């Protein structure tokens, strides 16, 4: 009930400033200093007026988007400021559920405005609520995607650091980790292999030398024309 009263007092201040074309905060300071016959403004009424004044451009833009029947400038000042209060609570005060803000706005409209006002205000605020829910869903989805991307990036960095650490360990180890006696045995095997290859080459060369004929053993066969003293058949 206390907040309902505060909403009504905030509406009175916003409506008066709107009718006078006076800055909201300017009139608020006057009412805080000189409440007149009324009791001092409740703290929540001050919060509402300050919030509407701070976000007035965005609030009016959202309301104008969802008002299909009337532009904001042509609305009755009471209806316009009822909508502003509800929109501020829906968009900028998470302590107030959207349904409560809408119901409170309808209650003010039924009491202070004409018969058509409640249905019109309900339509505008319901559209604003739907847009807010869709925006919230998109933002939550974007946050989830960003969180997944961050997790993947952290995993990649972790893998890179792990691989870098392994590379550092490998680089710090000796060029050969084999025991010295293994190198010795390998060298011995290599030397033996080299000796065996040399002996094999010698044996092969010897075998080739033994099988090759000497100059004395070679016979040079000349054509008959070049051999003297050999009878040739006559051409006759």
URURRA-V146960 format. One record per residue. PHI is phi as a letter, one per 40 degrees, with the letter a starting at -180 (* if undefined). PSI is psi in radians with two decimals (none if undefined). OMEGA is omega in degrees with one decimal (none if undefined). Layout:
PHI:PSI:OMEGA
PHI:PSI:OMEGA
This chain:
*:-0.65:-178.8
c:-0.72:-179.6
c:-0.55:176.1
c:-0.74:177.1
c:-0.71:179.8
c:-0.66:177.4
c:-0.73:180.0
c:-0.72:178.7
c:-0.65:176.1
c:-0.71:178.0
c:-0.73:178.0
d:-0.75:-178.9
c:-0.81:-179.9
c:-0.73:-179.9
c:-0.78:179.9
c:-0.78:179.3
c:-0.68:-179.7
c:-0.77:-179.5
c:-0.58:179.7
c:-0.07:-172.5
f:0.72:-179.7
b:2.61:177.5
c:2.40:-177.2
d:-0.83:-176.1
c:-0.56:178.1
c:-0.83:178.4
c:-0.62:178.0
d:-0.78:179.1
c:-0.65:177.0
c:-0.76:-178.4
c:-0.54:176.0
c:-0.66:-179.7
c:-0.64:-176.8
b:1.47:-179.8
c:-0.20:178.7
g:-2.41:-177.7
c:-0.34:-177.8
c:2.84:174.5
c:2.81:177.9
d:2.62:-179.0
c:2.33:174.2
c:2.68:-178.3
d:-0.67:-178.5
c:-0.53:175.8
c:-0.73:177.3
c:-0.75:179.2
c:-0.72:179.9
c:-0.86:-177.5
c:-0.76:178.8
c:-0.71:179.9
c:-0.76:178.5
c:-0.72:179.2
c:-0.71:-178.0
c:-0.70:-174.0
b:0.40:-173.1
d:-0.76:-177.1
c:-0.83:-180.0
c:-0.69:179.0
c:-0.84:-180.0
c:-0.63:178.0
c:-0.75:178.7
c:-0.75:179.5
c:-0.73:179.6
c:-0.65:179.5
c:-0.66:-173.2
b:0.00:176.7
c:1.74:-177.1
c:-0.26:-176.8
c:-0.69:-174.3
b:2.38:168.5
c:2.67:-175.1
d:-0.65:-176.8
c:-0.37:-177.5
c:-0.05:177.3
c:2.74:171.4
c:2.49:-176.1
d:-0.60:178.0
c:-0.85:-178.9
c:-0.74:-178.4
d:-0.74:-176.4
c:-0.44:168.3
c:-0.79:178.3
c:-0.70:179.9
c:-0.76:179.7
c:-0.83:-179.2
c:-0.73:-179.9
c:-0.69:178.0
c:-0.76:-180.0
c:-0.67:-178.0
c:-0.67:-173.2
c:-0.47:-170.1
b:0.01:178.3
b:1.61:-176.9
c:-0.21:179.1
c:-0.32:-178.0
b:2.06:175.5
c:2.60:-178.8
d:-0.72:-178.1
c:-0.66:179.3
c:-0.77:179.5
c:-0.72:179.9
c:-0.78:-179.8
c:-0.70:179.3
c:-0.66:177.7
c:-0.72:178.5
c:-0.66:178.0
c:-0.75:177.1
c:-0.71:-178.8
c:-0.71:179.8
c:-0.54:-177.1
c:-0.66:-167.7
b:-0.25:-175.7
b:-3.02:-177.5
c:-3.14:-171.9
c:-0.51:-177.6
c:-0.24:-173.3
c:-0.80:-176.6
d:-0.79:-178.7
c:-0.67:178.7
c:-0.81:179.9
c:-0.71:179.0
c:-0.73:179.6
c:-0.75:-179.5
c:-0.80:-176.7
c:-0.57:176.7
c:-0.72:177.0
c:-0.68:177.7
c:-0.69:178.1
c:-0.76:179.3
c:-0.77:178.2
c:-0.71:179.4
c:-0.76:179.5
c:-0.74:179.3
c:-0.72:178.2
c:-0.72:179.6
c:-0.72:179.0
c:-0.74:178.0
c:-0.70:-179.8
c:-0.71:178.0
c:-0.70:177.7
c:-0.75:178.2
c:-0.67:178.6
c:-0.70:178.4
c:-0.74:178.9
c:-0.73:179.3
c:-0.68:178.9
c:-0.73:177.7
c:-0.73:178.8
c:-0.72:178.0
c:-0.72:179.5
c:-0.75:178.6
c:-0.71:178.6
c:-0.71:178.5
c:-0.67:179.3
c:-0.71:178.3
c:-0.77:179.0
c:-0.72:179.5
c:-0.74:177.8
c:-0.74:179.1
c:-0.74:179.2
c:-0.70:179.0
c:-0.78:178.7
c:-0.67:177.8
c:-0.69:178.7
c:-0.72:178.2
c:-0.72:179.0
c:-0.66:178.3
c:-0.70:178.0
c:-0.75:179.7
c:-0.68:-179.0
c:-0.49:-178.3
c:-0.24:179.0
c:2.72:177.0
c:2.74:-178.8
d:-0.66:177.5
b:2.21:179.7
c:0.13:-179.4
c:2.49:176.0
d:2.72:-176.8
c:-0.64:-177.4
c:-0.47:177.6
c:-0.75:177.2
c:-0.69:179.9
c:-0.81:-179.7
c:-0.69:178.9
c:-0.68:178.8
c:-0.67:179.1
c:-0.78:179.2
c:-0.72:-179.8
c:-0.72:179.5
c:-0.74:179.6
c:-0.69:179.2
c:-0.67:179.4
c:-0.71:178.4
c:-0.73:179.6
c:-0.67:179.0
c:-0.66:-180.0
c:-0.77:179.5
c:-0.71:-180.0
c:-0.70:178.9
c:-0.71:-179.8
c:-0.78:-179.8
c:-0.70:-179.8
c:-0.75:178.8
c:-0.71:179.8
c:-0.76:179.5
c:-0.65:178.5
c:-0.69:-179.2
c:-0.70:-178.5
c:-0.60:-176.0
c:-0.30:-178.2
c:2.33:179.3
c:2.68:177.7
c:2.99:-180.0
c:-0.56:-179.7
c:-0.52:-177.0
c:-0.23:-178.6
c:2.33:174.1
b:2.29:179.5
b:1.96:-179.0
c:2.07:-177.7
b:2.73:175.2
c:2.70:-177.8
d:-0.62:-177.1
c:-0.49:-177.3
c:0.05:-179.4
b:2.02:-178.0
c:2.67:173.2
g:0.23:179.8
b:2.22:179.7
c:2.36:179.3
b:2.58:175.3
c:2.51:179.6
c:2.65:178.4
c:-0.27:-176.9
c:none:none
